[in-house]
Amino acid sequence: MADAKFRVGQMVDLHARRLGVAGTVRDFKILRLLPFEFGDRQYRIKTVTEPYERIAKESELSPAA
């Protein structure tokens, strides 16, 4: 199993084209590393502007600027 690209507590930007997420959303915090799914690691993330957590694929994330 490959090492995770991001660590718990790290701030990231989300680049997703899913319903409810337009373009790039900034300032997500990695809360937890999740298992691989279809060859892509997943992460539980949260931003302070939303009351809920999300699950994102590693390919949808980049280090926060």
Secondary structure by P-SEA (a helix, b strand, c coil): cccccccccbbbbbbccccccccccccccccccccccccbbbbbcccccccbbbbbccccccccc
